[in-house]
Amino acid sequence: MRINHNISAMTTQSSMYKINRDMSKSLERLSTGLRINTAADDAAGLGVSENLRTQIKGTSQAMRNAQDGIAAISTAEGAANEISEILQRMRELAIQSSNDTLTSTERAYTNQEYQQLISEIDRIAEVTNYNGMKLISSSGTNANERFGIGGTGTATGSALWIDANSTYGNDSITISIDTLTTAELGGGSGNTLNNTYLTSQTDANDAILALDEAIDSVNTMRSNMGAFINRLEHAINNLTISNTNQQSAESLIRDADFARE
């Protein structure tokens, strides 16, 4: 008796195995929406896709960090704006007190308001903070903040990271936010604001000099903060474009083609 192999059946079985395997893979891709679910699906493609995913997560967090930086600077700028308004009022009082027509009693009344405004400037400087980080007070440790455009390496001190691919220090943005207490304002050619009074005509004239310097300092700082905000906004725009392109590239590599499946 001769036993023959059923070649047709074996071929059919092999074909069915391949069809079932391919169908299972297709169902997996359709259910997950991904062309690459395991390294075996496309080893090279998986490596590229994972690298892109790392960059996407980095740039996404970088954009949030840059927005935090803008929020922090905007908080400081808002306080500086109010201090600027107070300085203008103090200058009005100083000019009024420098007038020969005022008596010493009237100057004393003017000086009372003047000293209260000095105290208010110091109060604003002390309470202005972002997430507990004091921004314009010398009692804080964050008067000069570094906003880095890098996401690897070890950061020391307070830092807000903006980008995701550079090493710390190579692409950092150092934002200098000056201390705006009355002990720091003025003083370039005379007394600092906390040592100015309006009790006499001479004192009033000295106060005017200190106030002019203080106003210039605040204006310069506000201008710098505005420039930094614009710079961070451009950084966010660039990161947004980069993030979109990275997501598009990652999608082309990893996502399933539903029409093909």
C-alpha positions in Angstrom: 0.0 0.0 0.0 1.4 3.4 -0.9 0.7 6.5 1.3 0.8 9.8 -0.6 1.1 13.3 0.9 -2.0 15.5 0.3 -0.1 18.4 -1.2 -3.2 20.3 -1.9 -4.3 20.1 1.7 -0.9 21.1 3.0 -0.8 24.1 0.6 -4.3 25.1 1.7 -3.4 24.8 5.4 -0.3 26.9 4.9 -2.2 29.5 3.0 -4.9 29.6 5.7 -2.2 30.0 8.4 -0.7 33.0 6.6 -4.2 34.5 5.9 -5.1 34.2 9.6 -1.8 35.6 10.7 -2.1 38.6 8.4 -5.8 39.1 9.4 -4.8 39.1 13.0 -2.1 41.7 12.4 -4.6 43.8 10.4 -7.2 43.6 13.2 -4.5 44.6 15.7 -3.5 47.6 13.6 -7.1 48.6 13.1 -8.0 48.3 16.7 -4.9 50.2 18.0 -4.7 52.6 15.0 -0.9 51.9 14.9 1.1 50.3 12.2 3.9 49.5 14.6 2.7 47.8 17.8 5.8 45.8 18.6 9.4 46.0 17.5 8.9 43.0 15.3 6.5 45.0 13.1 9.2 47.4 12.0 12.4 47.5 14.1 13.9 50.5 12.3 10.7 52.4 12.2 10.1 51.8 15.9 13.4 53.4 16.7 12.8 56.5 14.7 9.2 56.7 16.0 10.4 56.5 19.7 13.0 59.2 19.1 10.3 61.5 17.6 8.0 60.8 20.5 10.8 61.8 22.9 11.2 65.1 21.0 7.4 65.7 20.9 7.1 65.3 24.7 10.1 67.5 25.2 8.8 70.3 23.0 5.3 70.1 24.5 6.6 70.5 28.0 9.0 73.2 26.7 6.0 75.3 25.4 4.3 75.0 28.8 7.5 76.1 30.5 7.9 79.1 28.3 4.3 80.1 29.0 5.1 79.8 32.7 8.0 82.2 32.1 5.8 84.7 30.4 3.3 84.5 33.3 6.1 85.1 35.8 7.5 88.1 33.9 4.0 89.5 33.3 3.4 89.3 37.1 6.6 91.3 37.8 5.7 93.8 35.0 2.3 94.3 36.5 3.8 95.1 39.9 6.4 97.4 38.2 3.6 99.3 36.5 1.9 100.0 39.9 5.2 101.1 41.4 5.7 103.4 38.4 2.3 105.0 39.1 3.2 105.5 42.8 6.6 107.1 41.8 4.8 109.6 39.6 2.5 110.5 42.5 5.5 110.8 44.8 7.2 113.1 42.3 4.2 115.3 42.3 4.3 115.6 46.1 8.0 116.3 46.0 7.5 119.1 43.4 4.7 120.5 45.5 6.9 120.5 48.6 9.7 122.3 46.8 7.5 125.3 46.4 8.4 128.3 48.6 4.8 129.0 49.3 4.3 125.9 51.5 4.7 126.2 55.3 6.6 123.6 57.3 3.2 122.3 58.6 1.9 121.8 55.1 5.1 120.1 54.1 4.7 117.7 57.1 1.2 116.8 55.8 2.7 116.1 52.3 5.5 114.1 53.8 3.0 111.9 55.6 1.5 110.7 52.3 5.0 110.5 50.7 6.2 108.1 53.5 3.1 106.0 53.2 3.8 105.6 49.4 7.3 104.5 50.2 5.9 101.8 52.5 3.5 100.8 49.8 6.3 100.3 47.2 8.1 98.0 49.7 4.9 96.1 50.4 4.3 95.5 46.7 7.9 94.4 46.1 7.6 92.0 49.0 4.3 90.3 48.1 4.9 90.1 44.3 5.7 86.5 43.6 5.0 83.7 41.1 4.4 80.3 42.6 6.2 81.4 45.8 9.1 82.8 43.9 9.7 86.4 44.9 10.4 88.5 41.8 11.2 92.1 42.7 12.2 91.9 46.4 15.8 91.6 47.6 14.5 89.3 50.4 13.9 86.6 47.8 16.5 84.5 46.1 15.0 84.8 42.6 15.7 88.4 41.6 17.8 87.2 38.6 16.1 84.3 36.9 17.6 82.1 34.2 15.2 80.7 31.6 17.1 78.1 29.7 16.5 77.0 26.2 17.7 73.5 26.9 16.3 70.3 28.3 19.2 68.0 29.1 21.8 68.3 31.8 21.6 69.4 35.4 20.1 72.7 36.3 21.2 74.5 39.5 19.0 77.1 41.2 15.7 78.2 39.8 15.3 77.6 36.0 12.4 77.4 33.6 13.3 75.2 30.6 12.0 76.4 27.2 13.5 74.0 24.6 14.0 70.3 24.7 17.2 69.4 22.8 20.1 71.6 23.9 22.4 71.2 26.9 22.0 73.5 29.8 24.1 76.7 29.5 24.5 76.7 25.7 21.1 78.3 25.0 20.1 79.9 28.2 18.2 83.2 28.5 19.1 85.1 31.6 16.3 87.5 32.6 17.5 90.1 35.0 14.6 91.4 37.1 15.8 94.3 39.2 14.9 94.7 42.9 12.3 97.4 43.2 12.4 98.2 46.9 12.9 101.8 48.0 16.3 100.7 49.5 17.5 100.0 45.9 15.7 102.6 43.9 17.4 106.0 43.4 20.7 106.6 45.1 22.7 107.1 42.0 23.5 110.8 42.8 22.0 111.0 46.3 19.8 109.2 48.7 17.9 106.0 48.0 14.1 106.5 48.2 13.8 105.1 51.7 16.0 107.9 52.9 14.1 110.7 51.2 11.7 113.1 52.9 9.7 116.2 52.1 10.2 118.1 55.4 12.1 120.9 53.8 12.6 122.5 50.4 16.1 121.0 50.2 14.8 117.6 51.1 12.2 117.9 48.5 14.7 118.8 45.8 16.9 115.8 46.8 13.8 113.6 46.6 13.1 114.8 43.1 16.6 113.7 42.0 16.1 110.3 43.6 12.7 109.9 42.1 13.9 110.7 38.6 16.5 108.0 38.8 14.0 105.6 40.3 11.5 106.2 37.5 14.2 105.7 34.9 15.2 102.4 36.5 11.6 101.1 36.6 11.0 102.2 33.0 14.2 100.4 31.8 13.3 97.3 33.7 9.7 97.3 32.2 11.2 97.7 28.7 13.5 94.7 29.3 10.6 92.6 30.6 8.5 93.4 27.5 11.4 92.5 25.3 11.9 89.2 27.1 8.1 88.4 26.8 8.3 89.0 23.1 11.4 86.7 22.9 9.6 83.9 24.7 6.5 84.3 22.5 8.7 83.8 19.5 10.3 80.8 21.2 6.8 79.3 21.7 5.9 79.9 18.1 9.1 78.1 16.9 8.4 75.2 19.3 4.8 75.0 18.1 5.9 74.6 14.5 8.6 72.1 15.5 6.2 70.1 17.6 3.6 70.0 14.7 6.2 68.8 12.2 7.5 66.1 14.7 4.0 64.8 15.3 3.3 64.7 11.6 6.5 62.7 10.9 5.8 60.4 13.8 2.3 59.8 12.5 3.5 58.8 9.1 5.9 56.2 10.5 3.7 54.7 13.3 0.1 55.2 12.4 -1.9 52.6 10.5 -3.2 53.2 7.0 -6.9 52.3 7.4 -7.6 52.3 3.7 -4.8 49.9 3.1 -5.8 47.6 5.9 
